Amino acid sequence: MIRRRSFLVGLGGVVLGAGLRAECSSEAGKLVLSPPTGQCVLDGSVRQGVFMDTGTGRPESGMFGNTRKYADGSPRFHEGIDIAPVQPWRRDRNPTDVVRASAPGLVVYINQCRQNASLYGNYVVLTHEVPSFGVVYTLYAHLRRIDRSLKAGQQVPAGRALGIMGHTPDFPLARAHLHFEVGVVMNRHYPLIDAQHGVWNGANLYGVDPCVAFTEQRRNGAFDIAAYLVHRPIAWGVQLEPGPRPDFFRRYPLFWRGEYRESWPMWVAFSREGIPVHGQSIPPGVSIAKQFRGSSEELRKGRNWANPERGRILLENLLVSPSRSSQRFTRLGEVG
């Protein structure tokens, strides 16, 4: 784990000032997705029979974002969408919906819940190389069974059968569904934090709203994930002491602004989803916080990273590496 002498708290709700956003080519970052099941209209409209609820009868609880609550009533962030079986179906019988690859890609991980326990149950992860952006993952969870011919390291076309919808590991059959995610990988060194499932541990995968992707694709013919993320409003940020540039910015250089200097402090800011969408070196004598103005709205809509423990976990996910076993952070105080 990363050790630190002083604790971090995020600067909530900051919005990037003029001129600090990177320009994104119209050809960069385009991804074409197909629905992973027979539910063909995944545009975010709250409709019964499309999104599976959490047992509350509220279909929006199966959608992306702060759609759920913890036992204490605080918001709980849902990182994907829960796609219900195609209607009609009997809730006392296993659904037979085939789950398919949403885009051409590489099978990078197959988890059988009986062998390696996970709240995802049986799940499959694919990666997709997006030009001028980097690797995007899609994740397919809670499968009743995985296609026996599917192997890690295999290239698959869009529409290739991955398995059958289910309710693994152990939630009620009446709520069987596919949990579907699309997003980015935080850190290739994540196994240094938790070796279970390696890089493809769900804690290392940061999703965007699939309904946004399908809606934009319907309008424009493709989902431009690069343009979408580079223009995400900022939920919170933190100033870091000098050190190696995080692995995330090496793999997704679009999010790094300006020159990198290892001897300079860094400013890293995150979207509501927890994705580090802005990083830059801070020249000596410059106070980066003065270039931002606070707003609590994005922080409220997000994962509540201003909570010290959650903020600590996020920074560990971002910064852990073989050469960076300890790090001190500048305390900025909570905003919003």
HUNORMO-V848076 format. One record per helix or strand of 2 or more residues. SS is the DSSP state (@ for helix, = for strand). FROM is the first residue (numbers start at 1). TO is the last residue. If there is no record, write none. Layout:
((SS | FROM | TO) (SS | FROM | TO))
//
This chain:
((= | 11 | 12) (= | 14 | 16) (= | 30 | 31) (@ | 59 | 62) (= | 65 | 69) (= | 75 | 78) (= | 81 | 84) (= | 98 | 100) (= | 105 | 111) (= | 122 | 130) (= | 134 | 146) (= | 155 | 156) (= | 161 | 166) (@ | 173 | 175) (= | 177 | 185) (@ | 190 | 192) (@ | 198 | 200) (@ | 202 | 204) (= | 205 | 208) (@ | 210 | 220) (= | 223 | 224) (@ | 225 | 230) (= | 236 | 240) (@ | 247 | 251) (@ | 253 | 255) (= | 265 | 270) (= | 276 | 282) (@ | 288 | 291) (= | 292 | 294) (@ | 297 | 301) (@ | 308 | 319))
//
